[in-house]
């Protein structure tokens, strides 16, 4: 993974949210030398660019309101964020922490260290993305287990069978229909809810 991240840096789509000053131009030059495709954005936009892999964001106190508005639009799928800071005062550090940046580049921006910060930030970004995927799978599995348990209870009550018999019935039907057991369990629950609704309506 580490080697692949380094290889992928060449060709990354990078958006630099930074003033169009001499330092901003130097930043763009550094990034292009690394092999990145760079676009600059200023003033601070309302939302993160959807086409970016990496965003380098200048953190300035005078832009606090615009930065906070931008940061509220962050999502799990938002690009890798790297903060650019000039001062290590508490107010600036608070903004950096709020931003969720995965790396920090200090001013004056120098070529040395920029590649390292991008590589570290991308590594952390991929790690968090993979953790989020694993968490979603676990949540789906837990939901499926809960639905199977509820479906077993419904079958036990409606067909006067044991818990094991109810489980085997769900398993066999799921195999016959070639669907996950959790999906079949959800169908049993929905059918039971619909039946009860009709009964109560009558």
N, C-alpha and C positions, 0 to 999 in steps of 0.2 A: 504493500500500500504506500509506504513512504517513498519508494522509488517512483511509483506511478504519479504521486502528487507532484514530485519535482519535474517529471516529464510533462505533466499537464499544465504547469505554470506558463510554459511557452504556448500562447494561444488563448490564455484566459481573457475573458471580456471584463475589463475593469472600468468602473465609473469613479472618477475622482470628484467628489463634492467639495470643491476647494475654490477660493477666490482666484480669478485669472490674473495673478500677479507673477512676479519673477519666480517665486518659490513654487507656485503652481505649475509654471512651465517647466521648471527643472524636474518636478515630480513626474510629469508626463514623459519627459525625455528618459528618466531613469526606468520607468515602467516599459517604455517601448524598447529600450536596450535589452531588457530582460526577455522580451518577446511577447508582451501583452498587447492586446488591442485596447486602446484607451479612448474613453470619451470623458469630457469634463462637463460638470453641471454647476452652475452658480447663478443666482442665490440658491439657498437650501430649498429643494423641491418639497412638495406636499407628501409624496410617496416615494418609496424605493423603486429604482428602475427594475422592471421585471426581466429585462434581457441581460442583466449583469451577473457575473459569477462572483465578483468581488467588488465591494464598495469601500473606498478610502474616504473617510468623513472628517472634515476639519471641525474640531470642537472649540468653539469660541463663546465666551460668556455673552457677548453682545448679540449672538444668534440663538440664545437659549430658548426663546419661545418657538422659533421656527424648528429648531432641533427636536424639541419635545413633541411638537406636532408630527414631525417626520417619524420619530421613534415609536409613536403610538400605532403606526401602520405596519410595524414589523410582524412577520409571521414565521412559522417553522420553515417555510420554503424561501424566506428572504435570503438574499446573497450573503456571502461571508463578509462580515463587517470588521474593518480595521480603523481605529481612531487615530487622528493626527492631532497632537497637542503641543502647545508651546510652553505651558506652565504646569507645575505640579502643585497647584493650590487646591484646597479642599473643594471649592465650588466646581472647578474643572474636573477633578477626579470623580465627583458625584455624577457629573454628566456622562463621563466615560463609563461608569458602572451602570448607569441607567440605560446606556446605549446597547449594552450586551456585546460590546466589541470583543473579539477573540484575540486581538493583538493591538499594540500601541506603537506608533511611529512618532518619535520626538522631533521637534523643530530645533535647529535647522535640519531639514531633511537631507540625508546623505545616502549615496548609492549603497554604501556598505551597511548591511543589516536589513535592507528593504526586502530582499529576496527571502531572507530567513524569516522575517515576520509574516510574509505572505504564505510561506510553506507551513509555518506553525499554525496560522489561523485556518488554513484549508484543512489541515490534519484534524484540528479540533472540530471544525464544521462537519466533516465527514463522520467523525466519531459520534457527535451528537445526533446526526441524522440517522445513523445506524441504531443508536440507542432508542430513538423515537420509534423506529420501525419495529424493534423488538418489543417495546412497550405496547404498541398497538396490537401486535400479535398475541401478547399475553392477555390483554384486555378482551380481545375477541375470543380467545380460548376460555377465559373465565365466564364470559357471557354465554358461550355455548354450553359449558358445564351447568350453569344456573338454569338455562332453558331446558336442558335434558332432565335435570332434577324435577323441574316443574311439570314437564310433560309426563314423566314417570308417575308423578302424583295423580295427574289427571287420568291416566290409563288405569292405575290401581283402583281408583274410585269408580270409574265408569265401567270397567270390565271385571272388577273383583278378582284381580290377579296380584301376585307378589311383586315386590320391587325388582327382583331379578328377572321375572317374566316380562315386566314392563320394559326393562332395559333391553332385553333380547329382542322384543318386538320392535322397538325403535331402531335397533341396530340392523335387524333383518330388512326392515322396510327401507332404511337409508341405503343399504347395499343394493337392494333390488332397484331402487330409483336412481342409484349412483349419485347421491347427494350427501353432503356432510350430515352427521347426526344432529348437530346443532341447528342446521337449516330445517330438517324434518321436525325436530322438537318445536321450533318456532311455528311451523305450520299446524302442529297439533294444538298448541296454545291458542293460536288465532282461530282455529276451527271451533275450539271449545268456547272461546269468548263470544264468537258469532252465534253459536247454538244457545248459549245462556241469554244473549241479548234478545234473540227471537222468542225464547220461552218467556222471558219477562215481559216482552212486548205483547205477547198473546194474553 
